Amino acid sequence: MRERAGPDAGDSPAGAPRAAGSAGPDAAAQRQAFADGARAIGTTAFGTFCWGLVTGLALVKGGLSPIQALGMVMLVFSGTAQLAALPLITAGASLPAIWATALLANLRFVVYSAVVAGEFRGQSLPRRLLLGWLTTDTGLAAYLGGQAGAPRQPERLRVARYLGSNGLVYGGWTVGTAAGVGLAGLVPDSPRIAFVGVLAILALVGPLLATRAAWSIAAVAAVVSVVGGEWPWRLGMFAAIAAGVATSLVASRYEAGRERAA
């Protein structure tokens, strides 16, 4: 489905030739948008590296071979799903049970996809699938934070910015998990390793809490996650994410109303 023609689309109509000499500036604009997206991640890339490091250690300590751990890391691209599925894998659980667990652990991406569905409607199905696979918590937050209050960019530039944000997360994740897999044999088994994962999550979230709206979203999500901590099928986590997204939408409308009033 293509975007409506108009100033928001920002692309030439299908089949229409571009003006002579426009390829260069357009490519430069896309490179700039990609760089802006990567820059928006900022120091959270280090947090992603730490989270990947802990996940790589856990996978090998849990019984996977280094090759299996690296393959799982690069294809699944979700520390939450991997750590949720790992005990089932080591216990010899059936594949349907492992798949169902990973699916439930990643229900939040249903909410994420609904949030950005309108951003990339003009892209082909394979490209939308790629963008969906690359979507991460911090990459999406950085992308939406950069879009808030800014003029709407053409879709091709939105795609480049999205790839910049989430691509850098994938790079940090891959390098971190590879380091964790490589260091697993040198690190003694200890339950304290799990605390490093908590520190990694804090390193991911901390730099994103730069505004009052971000703090309010985090507070609402935290309260709901605590209340739903004992709910079955990880529904508490899903509810916390939904509550955070709802708070974000309310905060965005409130800010937009203030700007119009000013």
C-alpha positions as CSV (number, residue, x, y, z in Angstrom):
1,M,0.0,0.0,0.0
2,R,1.4,3.3,-1.0
3,E,1.2,6.5,1.1
4,R,-1.2,9.2,0.0
5,A,0.2,11.7,-2.4
6,G,0.9,14.9,-0.6
7,P,3.6,16.7,1.3
8,D,4.0,13.9,3.8
9,A,4.8,11.3,1.2
10,G,7.9,13.1,0.1
11,D,8.6,10.7,-2.8
12,S,8.1,11.0,-6.5
13,P,4.9,9.3,-7.8
14,A,5.4,5.7,-9.0
15,G,7.2,5.6,-12.3
16,A,8.0,9.4,-12.4
17,P,11.6,10.1,-13.2
18,R,13.6,12.1,-10.7
19,A,15.0,15.5,-11.6
20,A,18.5,15.4,-13.0
21,G,21.1,15.5,-10.4
22,S,18.7,14.6,-7.5
23,A,20.2,11.2,-6.8
24,G,23.2,12.7,-5.1
25,P,21.5,15.0,-2.7
26,D,18.8,12.3,-2.0
27,A,21.5,9.7,-1.1
28,A,23.3,12.3,1.0
29,A,20.0,13.1,2.8
30,Q,19.4,9.4,3.5
31,R,23.0,9.0,4.8
32,Q,22.4,12.0,7.1
33,A,19.1,10.5,8.3
34,F,20.8,7.2,9.0
35,A,23.6,9.0,11.0
36,D,20.9,11.0,12.9
37,G,19.2,7.7,13.9
38,A,22.5,6.1,15.0
39,R,23.4,9.3,16.9
40,A,20.0,9.2,18.7
41,I,21.0,5.9,20.3
42,G,23.9,7.6,22.0
43,T,25.3,5.9,25.1
44,T,22.6,3.2,25.2
45,A,24.7,1.3,22.6
46,F,27.1,0.6,25.5
47,G,24.1,-0.7,27.5
48,T,23.2,-2.9,24.6
49,F,26.7,-4.3,24.5
50,C,26.6,-5.1,28.2
51,W,23.2,-6.8,27.8
52,G,24.5,-8.8,24.9
53,L,27.6,-9.8,27.0
54,V,25.4,-11.1,29.8
55,T,23.2,-13.0,27.3
56,G,26.2,-14.6,25.6
57,L,27.6,-15.7,28.9
58,A,24.2,-17.1,30.0
59,L,23.6,-19.1,26.8
60,V,27.0,-20.9,27.0
61,K,26.7,-21.4,30.7
62,G,23.2,-22.8,30.1
63,G,24.6,-25.6,28.0
64,L,24.7,-24.3,24.4
65,S,27.8,-24.6,22.3
66,P,29.5,-21.4,21.1
67,I,28.3,-22.0,17.6
68,Q,24.7,-22.6,18.8
69,A,24.8,-19.5,21.0
70,L,26.1,-17.3,18.2
71,G,23.5,-18.6,15.7
72,M,20.7,-18.1,18.2
73,V,21.9,-14.6,19.0
74,M,22.2,-13.4,15.4
75,L,18.9,-14.9,14.2
76,V,16.6,-14.4,17.2
77,F,17.8,-10.9,18.1
78,S,16.0,-10.8,21.4
79,G,17.7,-11.3,24.7
80,T,14.4,-11.6,26.5
81,A,13.2,-14.5,24.3
82,Q,16.5,-16.3,24.5
83,L,16.8,-16.1,28.2
84,A,13.2,-17.2,28.6
85,A,13.7,-20.2,26.3
86,L,17.1,-21.2,27.6
87,P,15.9,-23.2,30.6
88,L,13.4,-25.1,28.4
89,I,16.1,-25.9,25.9
90,T,18.5,-27.2,28.5
91,A,15.6,-29.2,30.1
92,G,14.8,-30.9,26.8
93,A,11.3,-29.3,26.4
94,S,9.4,-29.7,23.2
95,L,9.8,-27.2,20.4
96,P,6.2,-26.0,20.6
97,A,6.7,-25.2,24.2
98,I,9.9,-23.3,23.5
99,W,8.3,-21.4,20.6
100,A,5.2,-20.5,22.7
101,T,7.5,-19.2,25.5
102,A,9.5,-17.1,23.2
103,L,6.3,-15.7,21.6
104,L,4.9,-14.7,25.0
105,A,8.1,-13.1,26.0
106,N,8.0,-11.0,22.9
107,L,4.4,-9.9,22.9
108,R,5.5,-6.3,23.4
109,F,6.5,-6.3,19.7
110,V,2.9,-6.5,18.8
111,V,2.4,-3.2,20.5
112,Y,5.6,-1.8,18.9
113,S,4.4,-2.8,15.4
114,A,1.1,-1.1,15.9
115,V,2.9,2.1,17.0
116,V,5.0,2.3,13.8
117,A,2.7,0.7,11.3
118,G,1.8,4.0,9.8
119,E,5.4,5.0,9.3
120,F,6.4,2.6,6.6
121,R,3.2,1.7,4.7
122,G,4.8,2.6,1.4
123,Q,7.6,0.0,1.7
124,S,7.5,-3.4,0.1
125,L,6.6,-6.4,2.3
126,P,10.2,-7.8,2.4
127,R,11.5,-4.4,3.6
128,R,8.7,-4.1,6.2
129,L,9.6,-7.5,7.5
130,L,13.3,-6.5,7.7
131,L,12.3,-3.3,9.6
132,G,10.1,-5.4,11.9
133,W,12.9,-7.9,12.6
134,L,15.3,-5.1,13.4
135,T,12.9,-3.3,15.8
136,T,14.3,-3.0,19.3
137,D,13.1,-1.4,22.5
138,T,15.8,1.3,22.6
139,G,15.9,1.7,18.8
140,L,12.2,2.4,18.7
141,A,12.4,4.8,21.6
142,A,15.2,6.7,20.0
143,Y,13.4,6.9,16.7
144,L,10.1,8.1,18.2
145,G,12.0,10.6,20.4
146,G,13.6,12.1,17.3
147,Q,10.3,12.3,15.5
148,A,8.4,14.0,18.3
149,G,7.9,17.7,17.6
150,A,9.9,17.6,14.4
151,P,8.5,18.2,10.9
152,R,7.4,14.9,9.3
153,Q,10.2,13.6,7.0
154,P,9.7,11.8,3.7
155,E,9.2,8.1,4.1
156,R,12.6,7.1,2.6
157,L,14.3,9.3,5.2
158,R,12.2,7.8,8.0
159,V,13.3,4.4,6.9
160,A,17.0,5.5,6.9
161,R,16.6,7.0,10.4
162,Y,14.9,3.9,11.7
163,L,17.7,1.7,10.2
164,G,20.3,3.9,11.8
165,S,18.8,3.6,15.3
166,N,18.0,-0.1,15.3
167,G,21.1,-1.1,13.2
168,L,23.5,0.4,15.7
169,V,21.6,-1.6,18.5
170,Y,22.1,-4.8,16.4
171,G,25.8,-4.0,16.0
172,G,26.3,-3.5,19.7
173,W,24.2,-6.6,20.5
174,T,26.1,-8.8,18.2
175,V,29.5,-7.7,19.3
176,G,28.5,-7.9,23.0
177,T,27.1,-11.4,22.7
178,A,30.1,-12.6,20.7
179,A,32.3,-11.3,23.5
180,G,30.1,-13.0,26.1
181,V,30.3,-16.3,24.2
182,G,34.1,-16.0,23.9
183,L,34.6,-15.1,27.6
184,A,32.2,-17.7,29.0
185,G,35.0,-20.3,29.6
186,L,37.0,-17.7,31.6
187,V,34.2,-16.6,33.9
188,P,33.4,-18.8,36.9
189,D,29.8,-19.9,37.5
190,S,28.1,-17.6,39.9
191,P,24.6,-16.4,40.6
192,R,26.0,-12.9,40.8
193,I,26.3,-12.9,37.0
194,A,22.5,-12.2,36.9
195,F,23.1,-8.9,38.7
196,V,25.3,-7.8,35.8
197,G,22.2,-8.2,33.6
198,V,20.3,-5.8,35.9
199,L,23.1,-3.3,35.6
200,A,23.0,-3.7,31.8
201,I,19.3,-3.0,31.7
202,L,19.8,0.2,33.8
203,A,22.5,1.3,31.4
204,L,20.0,0.8,28.5
205,V,17.2,2.7,30.1
206,G,19.0,5.4,32.0
207,P,20.1,7.6,29.1
208,L,16.5,7.5,27.7
209,L,15.1,9.2,30.8
210,A,15.9,12.7,29.8
211,T,12.5,14.3,30.0
212,R,9.5,14.5,32.4
213,A,7.4,12.6,29.9
214,A,10.0,9.8,29.8
215,W,10.0,9.6,33.6
216,S,6.2,9.4,33.7
217,I,6.2,6.7,31.1
218,A,8.8,4.7,33.0
219,A,7.0,5.2,36.3
220,V,3.6,3.9,35.0
221,A,5.2,0.9,33.3
222,A,7.2,0.1,36.5
223,V,4.1,0.2,38.7
224,V,2.1,-2.0,36.3
225,S,5.0,-4.5,36.0
226,V,5.2,-4.8,39.7
227,V,1.5,-5.3,40.1
228,G,1.5,-7.9,37.3
229,G,4.7,-9.6,38.3
230,E,2.9,-12.8,39.3
231,W,0.5,-12.9,36.3
232,P,0.7,-16.0,34.1
233,W,2.3,-16.1,30.7
234,R,4.2,-12.9,31.3
235,L,1.1,-10.9,30.8
236,G,2.3,-8.4,33.5
237,M,5.2,-7.4,31.2
238,F,2.8,-7.1,28.2
239,A,0.4,-5.0,30.3
240,A,3.3,-2.8,31.5
241,I,4.4,-2.1,27.9
242,A,0.8,-1.3,26.8
243,A,0.5,1.1,29.8
244,G,3.8,2.8,28.9
245,V,2.7,3.2,25.3
246,A,-0.7,4.6,26.3
247,T,1.1,7.0,28.7
248,S,3.4,8.1,25.8
249,L,0.4,8.8,23.6
250,V,-1.3,10.8,26.3
251,A,1.9,12.8,27.0
252,S,2.4,13.5,23.2
253,R,-1.2,14.8,22.9
254,Y,-0.7,17.0,26.0
255,E,2.5,18.5,24.6
256,A,0.9,19.0,21.2
257,G,-2.0,20.8,22.9
258,R,0.4,23.0,24.8
259,E,2.2,24.0,21.7
260,R,-1.0,24.9,19.9
261,A,-2.1,26.9,22.8
262,A,1.2,28.8,22.9
